[in-house]
């Protein structure tokens, strides 16, 4: 059922590369926690965002890419749907990917509200992928970009190779500890320099809504 007077607007944003053999029916089942939460009876009915300017949930079949820029009114119980969605997307993903979840407090007015009142905005970064190595690779790339972005205010990018190498070592050690006697794929690797790929920006304050 649609949620009226919901305390949050919840924005889901991310691009997930899918295997070439994935079907629309599999995607619909994987995203069932989202479209059911929106009160829809199918992914086609629930793919439209609460905001017309957002693309909603879209499957680019030619590129095998699941694109999400989708907002739904809701409450804290939305968090319960996220684990199920991520587990299902792990089964369909070709590569690791990050999914941003932002809770916007609909009752908070930054300009006219009580200056002592605090917003209940919250932000989560979730990761999906076909195996732990793919997920760690995305986490590594995001961390490198964030750290480099922060430190470039004080240092030239060429001076930060040692910092990136230490991050790679930390992730390598974590992966080796996870593997033990199991073969889980290739270790997370560096991307050739401080400016590795990935989504950036984990700063505080209200996050701008993403538009495609």
C-alpha positions, 0 to 999 in steps of 0.5 A: 500500500502507498505510504501517506505522510511517511516520515522519510523520502528514501532514495535508491541510487546505483548502477549494477552490471548484470550477467548477459544471461540474466532475464527481466523475470530474474530482475523483477524477482530480485527487486521484489522487496523494492516494488512490493514496498512501494505497493506495486504488483510488479516491477513494471508498476513499481519502477517509476520514482516518486519524482518524475525527473528521476529515471526510476528503475531501468534495465538497459538490456543492451548494456546488461545494466540495472540502473536505479535512481528511484525514490519511495516514501517510507519509514525505517522498516525499509531497511529490512528490505535491503538485505534481501535485495542485495542477496538476490542481486549478488546472484545476478551481478557480473561485477561488484557495484555500490548502491547508495540509500539515502533517507531524507527527513520529510518533517525537517525544515532546514530554513524555517524549523527549530534551530535546535532540531536535528534532521533524521537524514541518514545515508547507507552505502551497500555493496553487491557482487558475484563474490567477495573479491568483486565486492572488496574491489568496489570498496577499495576503489571507493575508499581510494577515491575518497581518501585521495579527494580529501588529501589532494587539498594538501598534497599533490596527487603524485605524492599519494602513491604510498597512501594508496599502496597501504590501502591496497595492503589493508584490503589484501590482508582482509581478503587473505584472512577471508579466503583461508583455504577457500578460493574466492577469486582474485585479490582486490587490486590497485587501479594504477594510481591514486585516482581509481574508479568508483563513486566518490563523496561520503561527506556530511550534510544533506546529499544532493539527489542524483539525476540521470 
